[in-house]
Amino acid sequence: MLYYESARDKMKFLNQILEGDCLQLCKTIPSNTVDLIITSPPYADARKWHYGSIHPDNYADWMIERTKEFHRILKPSGTFILNIKEKVVDGERHTYVMETILGMRKQGWLWTEEFIWHKKNCYPGKWPNRFRDAWERCLQFNKNKKFKMFQEEVMVPMGKWAEHRLKNLGKNDVIRFESRTESKYGKNIANWLGRDKAYPSNVLHLSTECANKNHSAVFPIALPEWFIKLFTAKNDIVLDPFAGSGTTGVAAFLMDRHYILMDNNVKFCELATERIERERRNNKADQRRTRRNSKVPA
């Protein structure tokens, strides 16, 4: 394995777009290097020109071989977000996602949480035995129970319900009131008095990306942005091992994080390079305008 021996060598990978199979590329990265891995791997058997068309029956083994390397290079405090969805095979959902989860748990991963990405603008369609897909999984895995997380960065407005619910509190609202179902669950509504923001749910309502026609499965930049806010700080390292058109890299760059992008398709690597370079040029232009506008006239 080609592990780098110095911090200087490790820096060569930062803010780079690497062409090749992530299984081999990850072997060149030192252990415990990356703060966040977020990716949407190719669908099982859906894109025959991408990763050689992985049959659904073989998909879990193929993915688990790679998640072993992901586990090694992720920091103990880091997080892995896997955006994935089960494919329909012969009229039923295949089990490769569940098989992947179980295989990763045997590797030592903790399946910490499952977020749902609700696609607000999913395309209509008609099938004989099911409705259109309007959501995908974003599975959260960690190496340890304690991991880096900045919940305050993704808080949302309290909403109109608070205007009515908190206006007139009863006696059971100002104490921890346990459910009458004897479930031992309880809540204290008064804890939310005076607050204008609350913690979000684990459902993300985001539209799909329609502007980019050069890649068939572009997730919205808001998706990696949200997870980057939640699980990383400035100058942390974000890896996307199936980078596609580079959306994760664009989000990381705009948020002052380092990125490492990998893809085995040269056209996608070129597209990702173009997108990030365009953002870099725009960023420099914005900085120049800011400096000019900040100058005081003589």
KELUM-470539 format. One record per residue: residue in three letters; x, y, z of N, C-alpha, C in turn. Coordinates in steps of 0.1 Angstrom, whole numbers, padded with zeros to 4 digits, always signed. Atoms other than C-alpha are relative to their C-alpha. Layout:
residues N
AlaXYZXYZXYZ/...
end
This chain:
residues 298
Met+0008-0012+0000+0000+0000+0000+0009+0012+0000/Leu-0009-0012+0002+0013+0035-0009-0004+0011+0009/Tyr+0003-0011-0010+0007+0054+0023+0011+0011+0000/Tyr-0010-0011-0001+0023+0088+0024+0007+0001+0014/Glu-0008+0000-0012+0050+0093+0049+0001+0013+0008/Ser-0001-0013-0007+0048+0130+0057-0012+0008-0003/Ala+0012-0009+0001+0022+0157+0062+0001+0007-0013/Arg-0001-0007+0012+0036+0175+0032-0004-0008-0012/Asp+0005+0009+0011+0030+0145+0009-0015-0002+0001/Lys+0015+0001-0001-0005+0141+0023-0007+0012-0006/Met+0007-0012+0005-0013+0177+0013-0001-0001-0015/Lys+0001+0001+0014-0007+0167-0023-0014-0004-0005/Phe+0013+0005+0003-0041+0151-0023-0011+0010+0002/Leu+0010-0010-0003-0060+0181-0010-0004+0008-0011/Asn+0005-0009+0011-0082+0200-0034+0004-0005-0013/Gln-0003+0007+0012-0075+0175-0061-0012-0009-0005/Ile+0010+0008+0006-0097+0156-0085+0008-0012-0007/Leu-0008+0011+0004-0083+0121-0090-0008-0010-0008/Glu+0007+0009+0009-0092+0098-0118+0004-0015+0003/Gly-0003+0014-0003-0095+0061-0111-0010-0006+0010/Asp+0009+0007-0009-0112+0035-0090+0003+0004+0014/Cys-0003-0005-0014-0116+0048-0054+0006-0011+0008/Leu-0006+0011-0008-0107+0014-0041+0016+0001+0000/Gln-0015-0001+0001-0071+0018-0053+0005+0014+0004/Leu-0005-0013-0003-0069+0056-0049+0000+0002+0016/Cys+0001-0002-0015-0080+0054-0012+0012-0007+0007/Lys-0011+0007-0006-0051+0030-0005+0012+0009+0000/Thr-0012-0009+0000-0027+0059-0012-0002+0011+0010/Ile+0003-0011-0010-0043+0081+0016+0003-0006+0013/Pro-0003+0004-0014-0030+0078+0052-0013-0003+0008/Ser+0011+0002-0010-0053+0064+0079-0003+0012+0008/Asn+0005-0010-0009-0074+0087+0099+0003+0014-0005/Thr-0003-0013+0007-0071+0116+0074-0012+0009-0002/Val+0012-0007+0005-0106+0125+0063-0010+0003+0011/Asp+0010-0004-0010-0132+0144+0084-0015-0005-0004/Leu+0013+0004+0005-0163+0136+0062+0001-0006-0013/Ile+0001+0007+0013-0170+0112+0034-0015+0001-0003/Ile+0014-0001+0004-0202+0120+0015+0000-0003-0015/Thr-0001+0004+0014-0210+0103-0018-0014-0007-0004/Ser+0011+0007+0006-0237+0089-0041+0006-0009-0010/Pro-0006+0009+0010-0223+0058-0057-0009-0004-0012/Pro+0008+0004+0012-0234+0045-0091-0011-0011+0004/Tyr+0010+0010-0003-0267+0026-0089+0003-0014-0005/Ala-0002+0013+0004-0267-0011-0092-0005-0003-0014/Asp+0004+0005+0014-0266-0022-0129-0007+0011-0008/Ala+0007-0011+0007-0280+0012-0140+0008+0007-0010/Arg-0008-0008+0010-0251+0028-0158+0011-0009-0004/Lys-0009+0010+0004-0232+0002-0177+0014+0006-0004/Trp-0013-0006+0004-0205+0027-0187+0007+0005+0012/His-0006-0005-0012-0198+0036-0151+0003-0011+0010/Tyr-0005+0011-0009-0178+0012-0128-0004-0014-0006/Gly+0002+0014+0005-0185-0017-0152-0013-0007+0002/Ser+0013+0006-0002-0221-0023-0144+0000-0010+0011/Ile+0000+0010-0012-0224-0039-0109-0014-0006+0001/His+0013+0006-0001-0252-0064-0108-0005+0001+0014/Pro+0005-0002-0014-0275-0059-0078+0004-0011+0009/Asp-0004+0011-0009-0266-0094-0065+0014+0001+0005/Asn-0014-0001-0004-0230-0084-0063+0004+0014+0006/Tyr-0003-0014-0004-0234-0048-0053+0005+0002+0014/Ala-0004-0001-0014-0231-0052-0015+0015-0004+0002/Asp-0014+0004-0001-0198-0071-0018+0009+0010-0007/Trp-0008-0010+0007-0185-0045-0043+0001+0012+0009/Met-0001-0012-0008-0194-0016-0020+0008-0003+0013/Ile-0006+0003-0013-0182-0033+0012+0015-0001-0001/Glu-0014+0000+0003-0148-0038-0004+0006+0014+0001/Arg-0005-0014+0000-0145-0001-0007-0003+0007+0013/Thr+0003-0006-0013-0161+0009+0026+0011-0005+0010/Lys-0012+0004-0009-0132-0010+0043+0011+0010-0001/Glu-0010-0011+0001-0108+0016+0029-0006+0013+0005/Phe+0005-0012-0006-0132+0044+0038+0001+0000+0015/His-0001+0001-0015-0132+0032+0074+0014+0003+0004/Arg-0014-0002-0004-0095+0032+0075+0004+0015-0001/Ile-0005-0013+0002-0090+0067+0061-0008+0011+0008/Leu+0008-0010-0008-0118+0084+0081+0005+0002+0014/Lys-0004-0003-0013-0109+0101+0113-0009-0007+0010/Pro+0009+0006-0011-0122+0085+0146-0012+0009+0003/Ser+0010-0010-0002-0143+0117+0149-0009+0003-0012/Gly+0006-0003+0013-0155+0116+0113-0013-0007-0002/Thr+0013+0006+0003-0187+0107+0096+0000-0004-0015/Phe+0001+0005+0014-0196+0088+0064-0015+0001-0004/Ile+0014-0001+0005-0229+0098+0045-0001-0007-0013/Leu+0002+0008+0012-0240+0073+0019-0014+0002-0006/Asn+0013-0003+0007-0267+0085-0005-0003-0012-0010/Ile+0003+0013+0008-0283+0053-0020-0014-0003+0000/Lys+0014+0004+0001-0316+0038-0030+0000-0014-0006/Glu+0001+0013+0006-0327+0003-0037-0006+0000-0014/Lys+0005+0001+0014-0333-0007-0073-0011-0010+0000/Val+0011+0010+0002-0364-0025-0084+0005-0010-0010/Val-0005+0011+0008-0355-0059-0098-0012-0010-0001/Asp+0011+0010+0002-0382-0082-0113-0012+0003+0009/Gly+0012-0004-0006-0410-0062-0097+0001+0002+0015/Glu-0001-0002-0015-0396-0059-0061+0013+0007+0003/Arg-0013-0007-0004-0370-0038-0043+0010-0011+0004/His-0011+0009-0004-0337-0055-0041+0005+0003+0014/Thr-0005-0002-0014-0320-0060-0007+0014+0004+0001/Tyr-0014-0003-0001-0285-0048-0016+0003+0011+0010/Val-0003-0011-0009-0288-0017+0005+0001-0006+0015/Met+0000+0006-0013-0297-0037+0036+0012-0009+0002/Glu-0011+0008-0001-0270-0062+0028+0013+0008+0002/Thr-0011-0008-0001-0245-0034+0025+0001+0005+0015/Ile+0000-0004-0014-0255-0020+0059+0005-0011+0010/Leu-0004+0011-0009-0251-0054+0076+0014-0003-0002/Gly-0014+0002+0003-0218-0059+0059+0009+0010+0006/Met-0008-0011-0005-0205-0025+0070+0000-0001+0016/Arg+0000+0001-0014-0215-0032+0106+0010-0011+0004/Lys-0010+0010-0003-0194-0063+0105+0015+0005-0001/Gln-0013-0006+0001-0165-0041+0094+0004+0009+0012/Gly-0002-0009-0011-0169-0020+0125-0007+0013+0000/Trp+0008-0013+0001-0191+0008+0113-0012+0000+0009/Leu+0013-0002-0008-0219+0021+0135-0010+0007-0010/Trp+0011-0006+0008-0251+0028+0116-0008+0009+0009/Thr+0004-0010-0010-0258+0060+0135-0014+0005-0003/Glu+0012-0006+0004-0287+0075+0116-0004-0002-0014/Glu+0005+0001+0013-0308+0075+0085-0007+0013-0003/Phe+0007-0012+0004-0317+0108+0068-0008-0004-0013/Ile+0007+0001+0013-0343+0110+0040+0001+0012-0008/Trp+0000-0011+0010-0338+0132+0010-0013+0000-0008/His+0012-0001+0008-0373+0142-0002+0002+0008-0012/Lys-0002-0007+0012-0371+0152-0038-0013+0008-0004/Lys+0012-0008+0002-0395+0180-0041-0005+0001-0014/Asn+0004-0001+0014-0395+0181-0079+0002-0013-0008/Cys-0003+0013+0008-0393+0144-0088-0010-0001-0012/Tyr+0007+0001+0012-0405+0136-0122-0012-0009+0001/Pro+0011+0009+0000-0440+0121-0127+0003-0013-0009/Gly-0002+0012+0008-0443+0086-0141-0011-0010+0003/Lys+0011+0010-0002-0465+0055-0143+0007-0014-0001/Trp-0005+0014+0000-0456+0019-0133-0012-0009+0004/Pro+0012+0009-0003-0480-0011-0130-0002-0003+0015/Asn+0002+0005-0013-0473-0019-0094+0006+0009+0011/Arg-0006-0009-0010-0457+0012-0076-0002+0014-0005/Phe+0000-0014+0004-0456+0050-0076+0014+0005-0002/Arg-0013-0006+0003-0428+0073-0085+0009+0002+0012/Asp-0009-0002-0011-0397+0076-0063+0001+0015+0003/Ala-0001-0014-0004-0397+0108-0044+0009+0002+0012/Trp-0010-0001-0011-0370+0101-0018+0011-0010-0002/Glu-0012+0009+0000-0336+0086-0013+0006+0000+0014/Arg-0006+0001-0013-0317+0074+0017+0013+0008+0001/Cys-0014-0006-0003-0287+0093+0032+0004-0007+0013/Leu-0003+0008-0012-0273+0067+0056+0013+0006+0007/Gln-0011-0005-0008-0250+0080+0084+0007-0011+0007/Phe-0009+0010-0007-0221+0058+0096+0011+0007+0007/Asn-0011-0006-0008-0195+0065+0122+0009-0011+0005/Lys-0010+0010-0005-0164+0047+0136-0002-0001+0016/Asn+0002-0001-0014-0173+0058+0172-0013+0006+0004/Lys+0012-0006-0004-0203+0068+0192+0001+0015+0002/Lys-0003-0014-0002-0187+0101+0199+0007+0005-0013/Phe-0006-0006+0012-0181+0121+0167-0003+0015-0001/Lys+0001-0015+0002-0178+0157+0155-0014+0003-0006/Met+0013-0003+0005-0212+0173+0150-0004+0014+0005/Phe+0003-0014-0003-0223+0210+0149-0015+0002-0003/Gln+0015+0000+0002-0261+0208+0153-0005+0014-0002/Glu+0005-0014+0001-0265+0246+0157+0001+0006-0014/Glu-0003-0005+0013-0252+0251+0122-0012-0003-0010/Val+0011+0004+0009-0284+0235+0107-0013+0002+0006/Met+0013-0002-0007-0311+0248+0130-0009+0008-0010/Val+0010-0006+0009-0343+0260+0113-0010+0009+0008/Pro+0009-0008-0007-0369+0286+0122-0011-0008+0007/Met+0010+0007-0008-0394+0276+0149-0013-0003-0008/Gly+0012+0002+0008-0423+0280+0125-0012+0006+0007/Lys+0012-0006-0005-0458+0293+0129-0007-0007+0012/Trp+0007+0008-0011-0469+0265+0153+0004+0006+0013/Ala-0004-0006-0013-0449+0282+0181-0008+0012+0004/Glu+0008-0012-0003-0469+0314+0178-0013-0004+0008/His+0013+0004-0006-0501+0295+0188+0003-0009+0012/Arg-0002+0011-0011-0487+0266+0209+0006+0006+0012/Leu-0007-0006-0011-0465+0288+0231-0007+0012+0006/Lys+0007-0012-0004-0490+0316+0235-0006-0001+0014/Asn+0007+0003-0013-0511+0301+0263+0004-0014+0005/Leu-0005+0013-0006-0493+0274+0283-0008-0004+0012/Gly+0008+0006-0011-0512+0251+0306+0010-0005+0011/Lys-0008+0004-0011-0499+0237+0339+0009-0012-0004/Asn-0008+0012+0004-0486+0205+0321+0010+0004-0010/Asp-0010-0004+0010-0466+0226+0296+0012+0006+0006/Val-0012-0007-0006-0442+0242+0321+0008-0010+0009/Ile-0007+0010-0007-0431+0209+0336+0003-0012-0010/Arg-0001+0012+0009-0418+0176+0321-0012-0008+0002/Phe+0012+0007-0001-0451+0160+0314+0001-0013-0008/Glu-0001+0013+0006-0450+0123+0307-0012-0004-0007/Ser+0011+0004+0008-0472+0107+0282-0009-0009+0008/Arg+0010+0008-0007-0504+0091+0294+0000-0014-0004/Thr-0001+0014+0005-0496+0060+0274+0009-0009+0008/Glu-0010+0007-0008-0471+0050+0301+0012-0005-0008/Ser-0011+0004+0008-0444+0049+0275+0013+0006+0006/Lys-0011-0007-0006-0421+0070+0298+0006+0011-0008/Tyr-0004-0012+0008-0417+0096+0271-0007+0013+0006/Gly+0006-0012-0006-0422+0132+0282+0006+0012-0007/Lys-0005-0012+0006-0417+0168+0271-0003+0012+0009/Asn+0002-0012-0007-0415+0203+0285-0001+0011-0010/Ile+0002-0009+0011-0430+0227+0260+0006+0014+0004/Ala-0006-0013-0004-0418+0257+0280+0014+0002-0003/Asn-0015-0001+0004-0382+0249+0271+0002+0008-0013/Trp-0002-0007+0013-0389+0265+0237-0005+0015+0000/Leu+0004-0014-0001-0401+0298+0250+0012+0009-0003/Gly-0010-0010+0002-0381+0328+0237+0010-0005-0011/Arg-0009+0005+0010-0364+0307+0210-0005+0003-0014/Asp+0004-0002+0014-0365+0315+0173+0004-0011-0010/Lys-0004+0011+0008-0349+0284+0160-0001-0014+0008/Ala+0001+0014-0006-0352+0246+0166+0009-0009-0008/Tyr-0008+0010+0007-0333+0215+0156-0008-0006-0011/Pro+0008+0005+0011-0343+0201+0122-0004-0015+0002/Ser+0003+0014+0000-0358+0167+0115+0010-0007-0008/Asn-0009+0008+0009-0340+0139+0096-0006-0002-0014/Val+0005+0000+0013-0360+0146+0065+0004+0013-0007/Leu-0005-0012+0007-0344+0170+0040-0008+0002-0013/His+0009-0002+0011-0368+0186+0015+0008+0009-0010/Leu-0008-0007+0010-0346+0195-0015-0003-0004-0014/Ser+0003+0003+0014-0352+0197-0052+0013-0006-0007/Thr-0011+0006+0007-0331+0177-0076+0007+0010-0009/Glu-0007-0009+0008-0305+0194-0098-0004-0002-0015/Cys+0004+0001+0014-0318+0202-0133+0009+0007-0009/Ala-0007-0009+0009-0294+0228-0146+0012-0007-0007/Asn-0012+0007+0006-0264+0204-0153-0005-0012-0008/Lys+0005+0011+0009-0272+0182-0183+0012-0010-0004/Asn-0011+0009+0003-0237+0166-0185+0002-0012+0009/His+0000+0012-0009-0243+0141-0158-0014-0004+0004/Ser+0014+0004-0001-0274+0120-0154-0005-0001+0015/Ala+0005+0001-0014-0275+0119-0115+0007+0010+0009/Val-0006-0011-0008-0265+0152-0101-0009+0003+0012/Phe+0008-0004-0011-0276+0157-0065+0001+0015+0002/Pro-0001-0014-0001-0283+0193-0055+0011+0004+0009/Ile-0012-0004-0008-0254+0213-0040-0005+0002+0015/Ala+0004-0001-0014-0276+0219-0009+0001-0012+0008/Leu-0001+0013-0008-0274+0182+0000+0014-0001+0006/Pro-0013+0000-0007-0236+0181+0006+0002+0012+0009/Glu-0002-0011-0008-0237+0216+0019-0006-0002+0014/Trp+0007+0002-0013-0261+0206+0047+0008-0009+0009/Phe-0008+0010-0008-0240+0176+0058+0014+0006+0003/Ile-0012-0006-0003-0208+0196+0055-0001+0010+0012/Lys+0003-0008-0012-0223+0222+0079-0001-0008+0013/Leu+0003+0007-0012-0234+0196+0103+0012-0008+0006/Phe-0011+0009-0005-0202+0174+0105+0014+0005-0002/Thr-0014-0004+0002-0172+0196+0096+0001+0015+0005/Ala-0004-0014-0002-0155+0229+0105+0009+0005-0011/Lys-0008-0006+0010-0135+0253+0084+0014-0007-0001/Asn-0013+0006+0003-0104+0237+0068+0000-0015+0002/Asp+0001+0015+0000-0116+0201+0074+0000-0006-0014/Ile-0002+0007+0013-0112+0175+0047-0013-0008-0003/Val+0012+0006+0005-0142+0163+0027+0003-0009-0012/Leu-0002+0009+0011-0140+0132+0004-0013-0004-0006/Asp+0010+0007+0007-0163+0121-0023+0006-0010-0010/Pro-0006+0010+0007-0151+0088-0037-0007-0003-0014/Phe+0007+0002+0013-0177+0087-0065-0005+0014-0004/Ala+0003-0014+0000-0176+0124-0073-0008+0005-0011/Gly+0008-0004+0012-0193+0125-0107+0004+0014-0005/Ser-0003-0014+0006-0196+0162-0118+0006+0009+0011/Gly-0007-0008-0010-0180+0174-0085-0008+0009+0009/Thr+0008-0008-0009-0209+0188-0066+0005+0001+0014/Thr-0006+0000-0013-0194+0178-0033+0012+0009+0001/Gly-0011-0008+0000-0162+0195-0042-0003+0015-0001/Val+0004-0014+0001-0179+0227-0052-0005+0005+0013/Ala+0005-0004-0013-0198+0228-0019+0011+0002+0010/Ala-0011-0001-0010-0166+0221+0001+0008+0013-0003/Phe-0008-0012+0004-0147+0249-0018-0007+0012+0005/Leu+0008-0012-0004-0175+0274-0012-0001+0002+0015/Met+0002-0001-0015-0176+0266+0025+0014-0001+0007/Asp-0013+0000-0006-0138+0268+0030+0005-0013+0007/Arg-0005+0013-0004-0132+0231+0034+0009-0005-0011/His-0008+0007+0010-0106+0210+0017-0008-0011-0006/Tyr+0007+0011+0006-0118+0184-0008+0009-0010-0006/Ile-0007+0010+0008-0106+0152-0023-0012-0007-0008/Leu+0010+0006+0008-0127+0140-0053+0006-0011-0008/Met-0004+0012+0008-0124+0106-0071-0011-0004-0009/Asp+0010+0006+0009-0141+0092-0101+0008-0007-0011/Asn-0007+0008+0010-0132+0066-0127-0003+0004-0014/Asn+0004-0005+0013-0148+0085-0156+0008+0013-0003/Val-0008-0012+0003-0124+0110-0172-0008+0012-0004/Lys+0008-0011+0004-0152+0131-0186-0006+0007+0013/Phe+0005-0005-0013-0167+0135-0151+0011+0008+0007/Cys-0011-0007-0006-0133+0145-0138+0003+0013-0006/Glu-0002-0012+0008-0129+0171-0165-0012+0010+0004/Leu+0011-0008-0004-0164+0184-0157+0001+0006+0014/Ala-0002-0005-0014-0157+0186-0120+0011+0011+0001/Thr-0010-0010+0000-0125+0205-0127-0005+0013-0005/Glu+0006-0012+0006-0143+0230-0149-0009+0007+0010/Arg+0010-0006-0009-0170+0236-0123+0007+0007+0012/Ile-0007-0006-0011-0146+0242-0094+0009+0011-0004/Glu-0008-0012+0005-0123+0264-0115-0008+0012-0003/Arg+0009-0011+0002-0153+0284-0125-0003+0007+0013/Glu+0003-0006-0013-0162+0289-0088+0012+0007+0006/Arg-0012-0006-0005-0126+0297-0080+0002+0014-0007/Arg-0001-0012+0007-0125+0324-0107-0011+0010+0005/Asn+0011-0009-0005-0159+0338-0095+0004+0005+0014/Asn-0004-0003-0014-0145+0338-0059+0010+0011+0000/Lys-0011-0010+0001-0114+0358-0069-0006+0013-0005/Ala+0007-0013+0005-0136+0383-0089-0007+0007+0011/Asp+0008-0006-0011-0158+0388-0058+0009+0006+0010/Gln-0010-0006-0009-0127+0394-0037+0005+0013-0005/Arg-0005-0012+0006-0114+0420-0061-0011+0011+0001/Arg+0011-0010-0001-0148+0438-0061-0001+0004+0014/Thr+0001-0004-0014-0149+0437-0023+0011+0010+0004/Arg-0012-0009-0003-0114+0453-0021-0002+0013-0006/Arg+0002-0013+0006-0123+0480-0046-0011+0008+0007/Asn+0011-0007-0007-0156+0488-0028+0004+0004+0014/Ser-0004-0003-0013-0138+0489+0005+0009+0012+0001/Lys-0009-0011+0000-0114+0516-0006-0007+0013+0002/Val+0006-0012-0003-0122+0550+0008+0005+0011-0010/Pro-0004-0010+0010-0122+0578-0019+0008+0011+0006/Ala-0009-0010-0005-0095+0604-0015-0008+0013+0001/
end
